[in-house]
Amino acid sequence: MSQTNKRPDQGAPPSTPRWVTVTGVIIIVLVLLVGILHLTGNSLGGPGMHTMPMERSVQQP
């Protein structure tokens, strides 16, 4: 009976580096956060971000 020195992981592809996994998780969390903020109306920007601030004591015609 002949023995062959075969490693069990010889045919398996290399695993994903940890920094790739962490970066992917961070990106997914940020995209979900922005999506939730957008759906609830608490977005990070909007039309009010591009206009001049108005004084509250001045009445608009």
CNS distance restraints for C-alpha pairs under 8 A (distance, minus, plus):
assign (resid   6 and name CA) (resid  10 and name CA) 7.38 0.50 0.50
assign (resid  16 and name CA) (resid  20 and name CA) 6.76 0.50 0.50
assign (resid  16 and name CA) (resid  21 and name CA) 6.97 0.50 0.50
assign (resid  17 and name CA) (resid  21 and name CA) 6.69 0.50 0.50
assign (resid  18 and name CA) (resid  22 and name CA) 6.17 0.50 0.50
assign (resid  19 and name CA) (resid  23 and name CA) 5.97 0.50 0.50
assign (resid  20 and name CA) (resid  24 and name CA) 6.09 0.50 0.50
assign (resid  21 and name CA) (resid  25 and name CA) 6.23 0.50 0.50
assign (resid  22 and name CA) (resid  26 and name CA) 6.20 0.50 0.50
assign (resid  23 and name CA) (resid  27 and name CA) 6.19 0.50 0.50
assign (resid  24 and name CA) (resid  28 and name CA) 6.18 0.50 0.50
assign (resid  25 and name CA) (resid  29 and name CA) 6.16 0.50 0.50
assign (resid  26 and name CA) (resid  30 and name CA) 6.18 0.50 0.50
assign (resid  27 and name CA) (resid  31 and name CA) 6.15 0.50 0.50
assign (resid  28 and name CA) (resid  32 and name CA) 6.15 0.50 0.50
assign (resid  29 and name CA) (resid  33 and name CA) 6.07 0.50 0.50
assign (resid  30 and name CA) (resid  34 and name CA) 6.19 0.50 0.50
assign (resid  31 and name CA) (resid  35 and name CA) 6.10 0.50 0.50
assign (resid  32 and name CA) (resid  36 and name CA) 6.07 0.50 0.50
assign (resid  33 and name CA) (resid  37 and name CA) 6.11 0.50 0.50
assign (resid  34 and name CA) (resid  38 and name CA) 6.04 0.50 0.50
assign (resid  34 and name CA) (resid  43 and name CA) 7.07 0.50 0.50
assign (resid  34 and name CA) (resid  44 and name CA) 7.78 0.50 0.50
assign (resid  35 and name CA) (resid  39 and name CA) 6.17 0.50 0.50
assign (resid  36 and name CA) (resid  40 and name CA) 6.16 0.50 0.50
assign (resid  37 and name CA) (resid  41 and name CA) 6.17 0.50 0.50
assign (resid  37 and name CA) (resid  42 and name CA) 4.94 0.50 0.50
assign (resid  37 and name CA) (resid  43 and name CA) 4.90 0.50 0.50
assign (resid  37 and name CA) (resid  44 and name CA) 7.52 0.50 0.50
assign (resid  38 and name CA) (resid  42 and name CA) 5.98 0.50 0.50
assign (resid  38 and name CA) (resid  43 and name CA) 4.67 0.50 0.50
assign (resid  38 and name CA) (resid  44 and name CA) 7.92 0.50 0.50
assign (resid  39 and name CA) (resid  43 and name CA) 7.97 0.50 0.50
assign (resid  45 and name CA) (resid  49 and name CA) 5.86 0.50 0.50
assign (resid  46 and name CA) (resid  50 and name CA) 7.58 0.50 0.50
assign (resid  47 and name CA) (resid  51 and name CA) 7.15 0.50 0.50
assign (resid  54 and name CA) (resid  58 and name CA) 7.93 0.50 0.50
